[in-house]
């Protein structure tokens, strides 16, 4: 696992610490989870849109084949 350093405002750090405390995890763990979730979204969204377009245009693709 690699490490990075992130600069936060005092307000941002306080919010991160408060939310982490409510969830009973460390601020570092909460930040890691948030980043992982964010990185996962584009691929999931792309797959959702791709499947929608393929289903919507299936008949057209068959005629063009």
PyMOL Python script that loads the backbone (N, CA, C, O; Angstrom):
from pymol import cmd

cmd.read_pdbstr("""\
ATOM      1  N   UNK A   1       0.855  -1.168   0.000  1.00  0.00           N
ATOM      2  CA  UNK A   1       0.000   0.000   0.000  1.00  0.00           C
ATOM      3  C   UNK A   1       0.902   1.233   0.000  1.00  0.00           C
ATOM      4  O   UNK A   1       1.920   1.269   0.691  1.00  0.00           O
ATOM      5  N   UNK A   2       0.521   2.227  -0.772  1.00  0.00           N
ATOM      6  CA  UNK A   2       1.286   3.471  -0.868  1.00  0.00           C
ATOM      7  C   UNK A   2       0.676   4.526   0.046  1.00  0.00           C
ATOM      8  O   UNK A   2      -0.500   4.444   0.401  1.00  0.00           O
ATOM      9  N   UNK A   3       1.464   5.500   0.418  1.00  0.00           N
ATOM     10  CA  UNK A   3       1.010   6.602   1.256  1.00  0.00           C
ATOM     11  C   UNK A   3       1.073   7.907   0.486  1.00  0.00           C
ATOM     12  O   UNK A   3       1.949   8.104  -0.356  1.00  0.00           O
ATOM     13  N   UNK A   4       0.125   8.806   0.787  1.00  0.00           N
ATOM     14  CA  UNK A   4       0.136  10.157   0.234  1.00  0.00           C
ATOM     15  C   UNK A   4      -0.137  11.130   1.366  1.00  0.00           C
ATOM     16  O   UNK A   4      -0.629  10.745   2.427  1.00  0.00           O
ATOM     17  N   UNK A   5       0.181  12.372   1.135  1.00  0.00           N
ATOM     18  CA  UNK A   5      -0.101  13.420   2.102  1.00  0.00           C
ATOM     19  C   UNK A   5      -1.112  14.375   1.494  1.00  0.00           C
ATOM     20  O   UNK A   5      -0.979  14.779   0.338  1.00  0.00           O
ATOM     21  N   UNK A   6      -2.121  14.735   2.273  1.00  0.00           N
ATOM     22  CA  UNK A   6      -3.177  15.622   1.794  1.00  0.00           C
ATOM     23  C   UNK A   6      -3.265  16.810   2.741  1.00  0.00           C
ATOM     24  O   UNK A   6      -3.310  16.635   3.959  1.00  0.00           O
ATOM     25  N   UNK A   7      -3.290  18.005   2.191  1.00  0.00           N
ATOM     26  CA  UNK A   7      -3.448  19.215   3.006  1.00  0.00           C
ATOM     27  C   UNK A   7      -4.921  19.563   3.111  1.00  0.00           C
ATOM     28  O   UNK A   7      -5.630  19.615   2.106  1.00  0.00           O
ATOM     29  N   UNK A   8      -5.378  19.802   4.333  1.00  0.00           N
ATOM     30  CA  UNK A   8      -6.764  20.194   4.573  1.00  0.00           C
ATOM     31  C   UNK A   8      -6.784  21.514   5.326  1.00  0.00           C
ATOM     32  O   UNK A   8      -5.849  21.839   6.058  1.00  0.00           O
ATOM     33  N   UNK A   9      -7.839  22.257   5.143  1.00  0.00           N
ATOM     34  CA  UNK A   9      -8.025  23.445   5.972  1.00  0.00           C
ATOM     35  C   UNK A   9      -8.313  22.965   7.391  1.00  0.00           C
ATOM     36  O   UNK A   9      -8.640  21.797   7.604  1.00  0.00           O
ATOM     37  N   UNK A  10      -8.193  23.853   8.339  1.00  0.00           N
ATOM     38  CA  UNK A  10      -8.522  23.497   9.724  1.00  0.00           C
ATOM     39  C   UNK A  10      -9.977  23.050   9.825  1.00  0.00           C
ATOM     40  O   UNK A  10     -10.294  22.102  10.543  1.00  0.00           O
ATOM     41  N   UNK A  11     -10.857  23.736   9.103  1.00  0.00           N
ATOM     42  CA  UNK A  11     -12.275  23.382   9.102  1.00  0.00           C
ATOM     43  C   UNK A  11     -12.488  21.993   8.508  1.00  0.00           C
ATOM     44  O   UNK A  11     -13.249  21.186   9.041  1.00  0.00           O
ATOM     45  N   UNK A  12     -11.806  21.727   7.398  1.00  0.00           N
ATOM     46  CA  UNK A  12     -11.920  20.417   6.760  1.00  0.00           C
ATOM     47  C   UNK A  12     -11.420  19.300   7.659  1.00  0.00           C
ATOM     48  O   UNK A  12     -12.036  18.237   7.738  1.00  0.00           O
ATOM     49  N   UNK A  13     -10.304  19.539   8.338  1.00  0.00           N
ATOM     50  CA  UNK A  13      -9.755  18.537   9.250  1.00  0.00           C
ATOM     51  C   UNK A  13     -10.716  18.298  10.412  1.00  0.00           C
ATOM     52  O   UNK A  13     -10.927  17.153  10.813  1.00  0.00           O
ATOM     53  N   UNK A  14     -11.288  19.344  10.944  1.00  0.00           N
ATOM     54  CA  UNK A  14     -12.230  19.211  12.046  1.00  0.00           C
ATOM     55  C   UNK A  14     -13.452  18.393  11.626  1.00  0.00           C
ATOM     56  O   UNK A  14     -13.896  17.515  12.367  1.00  0.00           O
ATOM     57  N   UNK A  15     -13.993  18.675  10.449  1.00  0.00           N
ATOM     58  CA  UNK A  15     -15.145  17.918   9.948  1.00  0.00           C
ATOM     59  C   UNK A  15     -14.785  16.446   9.742  1.00  0.00           C
ATOM     60  O   UNK A  15     -15.571  15.559  10.076  1.00  0.00           O
ATOM     61  N   UNK A  16     -13.601  16.190   9.194  1.00  0.00           N
ATOM     62  CA  UNK A  16     -13.146  14.815   8.983  1.00  0.00           C
ATOM     63  C   UNK A  16     -13.028  14.084  10.318  1.00  0.00           C
ATOM     64  O   UNK A  16     -13.468  12.942  10.447  1.00  0.00           O
ATOM     65  N   UNK A  17     -12.440  14.738  11.299  1.00  0.00           N
ATOM     66  CA  UNK A  17     -12.272  14.133  12.621  1.00  0.00           C
ATOM     67  C   UNK A  17     -13.617  13.868  13.292  1.00  0.00           C
ATOM     68  O   UNK A  17     -13.809  12.817  13.904  1.00  0.00           O
ATOM     69  N   UNK A  18     -14.549  14.815  13.182  1.00  0.00           N
ATOM     70  CA  UNK A  18     -15.866  14.646  13.798  1.00  0.00           C
ATOM     71  C   UNK A  18     -16.637  13.503  13.156  1.00  0.00           C
ATOM     72  O   UNK A  18     -17.240  12.692  13.859  1.00  0.00           O
ATOM     73  N   UNK A  19     -16.624  13.431  11.835  1.00  0.00           N
ATOM     74  CA  UNK A  19     -17.334  12.356  11.149  1.00  0.00           C
ATOM     75  C   UNK A  19     -16.699  11.012  11.452  1.00  0.00           C
ATOM     76  O   UNK A  19     -17.404  10.031  11.686  1.00  0.00           O
ATOM     77  N   UNK A  20     -15.382  10.959  11.450  1.00  0.00           N
ATOM     78  CA  UNK A  20     -14.687   9.715  11.775  1.00  0.00           C
ATOM     79  C   UNK A  20     -15.024   9.257  13.191  1.00  0.00           C
ATOM     80  O   UNK A  20     -15.226   8.066  13.426  1.00  0.00           O
ATOM     81  N   UNK A  21     -15.085  10.191  14.131  1.00  0.00           N
ATOM     82  CA  UNK A  21     -15.424   9.846  15.504  1.00  0.00           C
ATOM     83  C   UNK A  21     -16.835   9.275  15.590  1.00  0.00           C
ATOM     84  O   UNK A  21     -17.065   8.298  16.303  1.00  0.00           O
ATOM     85  N   UNK A  22     -17.782   9.875  14.869  1.00  0.00           N
ATOM     86  CA  UNK A  22     -19.158   9.355  14.860  1.00  0.00           C
ATOM     87  C   UNK A  22     -19.223   7.952  14.287  1.00  0.00           C
ATOM     88  O   UNK A  22     -20.022   7.126  14.729  1.00  0.00           O
ATOM     89  N   UNK A  23     -18.369   7.684  13.288  1.00  0.00           N
ATOM     90  CA  UNK A  23     -18.349   6.361  12.653  1.00  0.00           C
ATOM     91  C   UNK A  23     -17.437   5.381  13.386  1.00  0.00           C
ATOM     92  O   UNK A  23     -17.364   4.204  13.031  1.00  0.00           O
ATOM     93  N   UNK A  24     -16.750   5.871  14.400  1.00  0.00           N
ATOM     94  CA  UNK A  24     -15.832   5.083  15.216  1.00  0.00           C
ATOM     95  C   UNK A  24     -14.695   4.458  14.392  1.00  0.00           C
ATOM     96  O   UNK A  24     -14.329   3.296  14.572  1.00  0.00           O
ATOM     97  N   UNK A  25     -14.157   5.274  13.488  1.00  0.00           N
ATOM     98  CA  UNK A  25     -12.963   4.887  12.726  1.00  0.00           C
ATOM     99  C   UNK A  25     -11.991   6.059  12.769  1.00  0.00           C
ATOM    100  O   UNK A  25     -12.350   7.158  13.191  1.00  0.00           O
ATOM    101  N   UNK A  26     -10.775   5.819  12.334  1.00  0.00           N
ATOM    102  CA  UNK A  26      -9.788   6.893  12.336  1.00  0.00           C
ATOM    103  C   UNK A  26     -10.051   7.846  11.175  1.00  0.00           C
ATOM    104  O   UNK A  26     -10.642   7.452  10.170  1.00  0.00           O
ATOM    105  N   UNK A  27      -9.617   9.095  11.307  1.00  0.00           N
ATOM    106  CA  UNK A  27      -9.753  10.031  10.183  1.00  0.00           C
ATOM    107  C   UNK A  27      -9.029   9.517   8.932  1.00  0.00           C
ATOM    108  O   UNK A  27      -9.504   9.711   7.813  1.00  0.00           O
ATOM    109  N   UNK A  28      -7.899   8.874   9.122  1.00  0.00           N
ATOM    110  CA  UNK A  28      -7.151   8.334   7.979  1.00  0.00           C
ATOM    111  C   UNK A  28      -7.951   7.256   7.256  1.00  0.00           C
ATOM    112  O   UNK A  28      -7.967   7.205   6.027  1.00  0.00           O
ATOM    113  N   UNK A  29      -8.617   6.394   8.029  1.00  0.00           N
ATOM    114  CA  UNK A  29      -9.431   5.341   7.426  1.00  0.00           C
ATOM    115  C   UNK A  29     -10.620   5.926   6.682  1.00  0.00           C
ATOM    116  O   UNK A  29     -10.958   5.471   5.590  1.00  0.00           O
ATOM    117  N   UNK A  30     -11.252   6.929   7.266  1.00  0.00           N
ATOM    118  CA  UNK A  30     -12.378   7.582   6.599  1.00  0.00           C
ATOM    119  C   UNK A  30     -11.930   8.232   5.294  1.00  0.00           C
ATOM    120  O   UNK A  30     -12.624   8.130   4.283  1.00  0.00           O
ATOM    121  N   UNK A  31     -10.779   8.899   5.306  1.00  0.00           N
ATOM    122  CA  UNK A  31     -10.261   9.528   4.090  1.00  0.00           C
ATOM    123  C   UNK A  31      -9.948   8.475   3.035  1.00  0.00           C
ATOM    124  O   UNK A  31     -10.242   8.666   1.856  1.00  0.00           O
ATOM    125  N   UNK A  32      -9.349   7.359   3.460  1.00  0.00           N
ATOM    126  CA  UNK A  32      -9.022   6.282   2.511  1.00  0.00           C
ATOM    127  C   UNK A  32     -10.283   5.718   1.884  1.00  0.00           C
ATOM    128  O   UNK A  32     -10.339   5.513   0.671  1.00  0.00           O
ATOM    129  N   UNK A  33     -11.303   5.464   2.708  1.00  0.00           N
ATOM    130  CA  UNK A  33     -12.564   4.929   2.196  1.00  0.00           C
ATOM    131  C   UNK A  33     -13.201   5.909   1.212  1.00  0.00           C
ATOM    132  O   UNK A  33     -13.696   5.509   0.159  1.00  0.00           O
ATOM    133  N   UNK A  34     -13.182   7.184   1.562  1.00  0.00           N
ATOM    134  CA  UNK A  34     -13.759   8.195   0.676  1.00  0.00           C
ATOM    135  C   UNK A  34     -13.067   8.258  -0.668  1.00  0.00           C
ATOM    136  O   UNK A  34     -13.726   8.355  -1.704  1.00  0.00           O
ATOM    137  N   UNK A  35     -11.754   8.204  -0.664  1.00  0.00           N
ATOM    138  CA  UNK A  35     -10.993   8.241  -1.912  1.00  0.00           C
ATOM    139  C   UNK A  35     -11.275   6.992  -2.738  1.00  0.00           C
ATOM    140  O   UNK A  35     -11.462   7.078  -3.952  1.00  0.00           O
ATOM    141  N   UNK A  36     -11.306   5.837  -2.091  1.00  0.00           N
ATOM    142  CA  UNK A  36     -11.587   4.602  -2.828  1.00  0.00           C
ATOM    143  C   UNK A  36     -12.971   4.626  -3.453  1.00  0.00           C
ATOM    144  O   UNK A  36     -13.146   4.182  -4.588  1.00  0.00           O
ATOM    145  N   UNK A  37     -13.957   5.140  -2.724  1.00  0.00           N
ATOM    146  CA  UNK A  37     -15.307   5.254  -3.270  1.00  0.00           C
ATOM    147  C   UNK A  37     -15.340   6.203  -4.458  1.00  0.00           C
ATOM    148  O   UNK A  37     -15.988   5.919  -5.466  1.00  0.00           O
ATOM    149  N   UNK A  38     -14.656   7.308  -4.346  1.00  0.00           N
ATOM    150  CA  UNK A  38     -14.610   8.287  -5.430  1.00  0.00           C
ATOM    151  C   UNK A  38     -13.958   7.693  -6.671  1.00  0.00           C
ATOM    152  O   UNK A  38     -14.434   7.898  -7.787  1.00  0.00           O
ATOM    153  N   UNK A  39     -12.876   6.963  -6.474  1.00  0.00           N
ATOM    154  CA  UNK A  39     -12.185   6.352  -7.610  1.00  0.00           C
ATOM    155  C   UNK A  39     -13.016   5.261  -8.269  1.00  0.00           C
ATOM    156  O   UNK A  39     -12.843   4.991  -9.458  1.00  0.00           O
ATOM    157  N   UNK A  40     -13.897   4.640  -7.533  1.00  0.00           N
ATOM    158  CA  UNK A  40     -14.727   3.579  -8.088  1.00  0.00           C
ATOM    159  C   UNK A  40     -15.893   4.125  -8.909  1.00  0.00           C
ATOM    160  O   UNK A  40     -16.391   3.428  -9.793  1.00  0.00           O
ATOM    161  N   UNK A  41     -16.337   5.339  -8.644  1.00  0.00           N
ATOM    162  CA  UNK A  41     -17.514   5.874  -9.317  1.00  0.00           C
ATOM    163  C   UNK A  41     -17.398   6.003 -10.825  1.00  0.00           C
ATOM    164  O   UNK A  41     -18.316   5.578 -11.527  1.00  0.00           O
ATOM    165  N   UNK A  42     -16.326   6.562 -11.363  1.00  0.00           N
ATOM    166  CA  UNK A  42     -16.301   6.726 -12.818  1.00  0.00           C
ATOM    167  C   UNK A  42     -16.448   5.415 -13.583  1.00  0.00           C
ATOM    168  O   UNK A  42     -17.169   5.369 -14.579  1.00  0.00           O
ATOM    169  N   UNK A  43     -15.783   4.348 -13.141  1.00  0.00           N
ATOM    170  CA  UNK A  43     -15.898   3.072 -13.849  1.00  0.00           C
ATOM    171  C   UNK A  43     -17.322   2.538 -13.768  1.00  0.00           C
ATOM    172  O   UNK A  43     -17.861   2.074 -14.773  1.00  0.00           O
ATOM    173  N   UNK A  44     -17.938   2.594 -12.594  1.00  0.00           N
ATOM    174  CA  UNK A  44     -19.309   2.126 -12.436  1.00  0.00           C
ATOM    175  C   UNK A  44     -20.264   2.943 -13.291  1.00  0.00           C
ATOM    176  O   UNK A  44     -21.143   2.384 -13.947  1.00  0.00           O
ATOM    177  N   UNK A  45     -20.104   4.242 -13.290  1.00  0.00           N
ATOM    178  CA  UNK A  45     -20.969   5.110 -14.087  1.00  0.00           C
ATOM    179  C   UNK A  45     -20.786   4.829 -15.573  1.00  0.00           C
ATOM    180  O   UNK A  45     -21.764   4.788 -16.320  1.00  0.00           O
ATOM    181  N   UNK A  46     -19.548   4.638 -16.006  1.00  0.00           N
ATOM    182  CA  UNK A  46     -19.282   4.333 -17.407  1.00  0.00           C
ATOM    183  C   UNK A  46     -19.964   3.028 -17.800  1.00  0.00           C
ATOM    184  O   UNK A  46     -20.599   2.956 -18.852  1.00  0.00           O
ATOM    185  N   UNK A  47     -19.841   2.010 -16.980  1.00  0.00           N
ATOM    186  CA  UNK A  47     -20.469   0.719 -17.294  1.00  0.00           C
ATOM    187  C   UNK A  47     -21.987   0.847 -17.362  1.00  0.00           C
ATOM    188  O   UNK A  47     -22.619   0.250 -18.234  1.00  0.00           O
ATOM    189  N   UNK A  48     -22.577   1.619 -16.451  1.00  0.00           N
ATOM    190  CA  UNK A  48     -24.023   1.802 -16.442  1.00  0.00           C
ATOM    191  C   UNK A  48     -24.487   2.469 -17.735  1.00  0.00           C
ATOM    192  O   UNK A  48     -25.451   2.022 -18.357  1.00  0.00           O
ATOM    193  N   UNK A  49     -23.809   3.525 -18.132  1.00  0.00           N
ATOM    194  CA  UNK A  49     -24.174   4.245 -19.351  1.00  0.00           C
ATOM    195  C   UNK A  49     -23.925   3.371 -20.578  1.00  0.00           C
ATOM    196  O   UNK A  49     -24.748   3.344 -21.493  1.00  0.00           O
ATOM    197  N   UNK A  50     -22.812   2.665 -20.608  1.00  0.00           N
ATOM    198  CA  UNK A  50     -22.503   1.798 -21.741  1.00  0.00           C
ATOM    199  C   UNK A  50     -23.578   0.727 -21.905  1.00  0.00           C
ATOM    200  O   UNK A  50     -24.044   0.484 -23.019  1.00  0.00           O
ATOM    201  N   UNK A  51     -23.973   0.089 -20.817  1.00  0.00           N
ATOM    202  CA  UNK A  51     -25.019  -0.938 -20.894  1.00  0.00           C
ATOM    203  C   UNK A  51     -26.339  -0.352 -21.364  1.00  0.00           C
ATOM    204  O   UNK A  51     -27.046  -0.973 -22.158  1.00  0.00           O
ATOM    205  N   UNK A  52     -26.678   0.836 -20.882  1.00  0.00           N
ATOM    206  CA  UNK A  52     -27.911   1.497 -21.312  1.00  0.00           C
ATOM    207  C   UNK A  52     -27.890   1.759 -22.823  1.00  0.00           C
ATOM    208  O   UNK A  52     -28.864   1.474 -23.520  1.00  0.00           O
ATOM    209  N   UNK A  53     -26.793   2.293 -23.314  1.00  0.00           N
ATOM    210  CA  UNK A  53     -26.693   2.609 -24.740  1.00  0.00           C
ATOM    211  C   UNK A  53     -26.736   1.337 -25.581  1.00  0.00           C
ATOM    212  O   UNK A  53     -27.404   1.296 -26.615  1.00  0.00           O
ATOM    213  N   UNK A  54     -26.030   0.308 -25.142  1.00  0.00           N
ATOM    214  CA  UNK A  54     -26.028  -0.946 -25.907  1.00  0.00           C
ATOM    215  C   UNK A  54     -27.417  -1.562 -25.962  1.00  0.00           C
ATOM    216  O   UNK A  54     -27.835  -2.036 -27.018  1.00  0.00           O
ATOM    217  N   UNK A  55     -28.139  -1.567 -24.851  1.00  0.00           N
ATOM    218  CA  UNK A  55     -29.495  -2.123 -24.839  1.00  0.00           C
ATOM    219  C   UNK A  55     -30.435  -1.279 -25.681  1.00  0.00           C
ATOM    220  O   UNK A  55     -31.245  -1.805 -26.444  1.00  0.00           O
ATOM    221  N   UNK A  56     -30.322   0.026 -25.538  1.00  0.00           N
ATOM    222  CA  UNK A  56     -31.216   0.938 -26.259  1.00  0.00           C
ATOM    223  C   UNK A  56     -31.037   0.804 -27.768  1.00  0.00           C
ATOM    224  O   UNK A  56     -32.008   0.890 -28.520  1.00  0.00           O
ATOM    225  N   UNK A  57     -29.811   0.596 -28.206  1.00  0.00           N
ATOM    226  CA  UNK A  57     -29.518   0.564 -29.634  1.00  0.00           C
ATOM    227  C   UNK A  57     -29.274  -0.834 -30.176  1.00  0.00           C
ATOM    228  O   UNK A  57     -28.725  -0.970 -31.270  1.00  0.00           O
ATOM    229  N   UNK A  58     -29.659  -1.877 -29.454  1.00  0.00           N
ATOM    230  CA  UNK A  58     -29.392  -3.260 -29.865  1.00  0.00           C
ATOM    231  C   UNK A  58     -29.947  -3.552 -31.256  1.00  0.00           C
ATOM    232  O   UNK A  58     -29.255  -4.139 -32.087  1.00  0.00           O
ATOM    233  N   UNK A  59     -31.183  -3.148 -31.514  1.00  0.00           N
ATOM    234  CA  UNK A  59     -31.798  -3.424 -32.823  1.00  0.00           C
ATOM    235  C   UNK A  59     -31.027  -2.724 -33.943  1.00  0.00           C
ATOM    236  O   UNK A  59     -30.785  -3.317 -34.994  1.00  0.00           O
ATOM    237  N   UNK A  60     -30.646  -1.479 -33.724  1.00  0.00           N
ATOM    238  CA  UNK A  60     -29.880  -0.753 -34.725  1.00  0.00           C
ATOM    239  C   UNK A  60     -28.557  -1.440 -35.001  1.00  0.00           C
ATOM    240  O   UNK A  60     -28.161  -1.561 -36.160  1.00  0.00           O
ATOM    241  N   UNK A  61     -27.875  -1.887 -33.981  1.00  0.00           N
ATOM    242  CA  UNK A  61     -26.599  -2.581 -34.157  1.00  0.00           C
ATOM    243  C   UNK A  61     -26.780  -3.866 -34.949  1.00  0.00           C
ATOM    244  O   UNK A  61     -25.922  -4.216 -35.759  1.00  0.00           O
ATOM    245  N   UNK A  62     -27.890  -4.579 -34.727  1.00  0.00           N
ATOM    246  CA  UNK A  62     -28.163  -5.806 -35.482  1.00  0.00           C
ATOM    247  C   UNK A  62     -28.363  -5.503 -36.962  1.00  0.00           C
ATOM    248  O   UNK A  62     -27.863  -6.230 -37.821  1.00  0.00           O
ATOM    249  N   UNK A  63     -29.097  -4.427 -37.262  1.00  0.00           N
ATOM    250  CA  UNK A  63     -29.325  -4.052 -38.663  1.00  0.00           C
ATOM    251  C   UNK A  63     -28.042  -3.611 -39.345  1.00  0.00           C
ATOM    252  O   UNK A  63     -27.862  -3.848 -40.540  1.00  0.00           O
ATOM    253  N   UNK A  64     -27.156  -2.978 -38.608  1.00  0.00           N
ATOM    254  CA  UNK A  64     -25.911  -2.496 -39.188  1.00  0.00           C
ATOM    255  C   UNK A  64     -24.869  -3.592 -39.358  1.00  0.00           C
ATOM    256  O   UNK A  64     -23.921  -3.430 -40.127  1.00  0.00           O
ATOM    257  N   UNK A  65     -25.031  -4.694 -38.655  1.00  0.00           N
ATOM    258  CA  UNK A  65     -24.031  -5.777 -38.689  1.00  0.00           C
ATOM    259  C   UNK A  65     -24.059  -6.520 -40.001  1.00  0.00           C
ATOM    260  O   UNK A  65     -23.285  -7.457 -40.197  1.00  0.00           O
TER     261      UNK A  65
END
""", "prot")
cmd.dss("prot")
cmd.show_as("cartoon", "prot")
cmd.util.cbc("prot")
cmd.orient("prot")
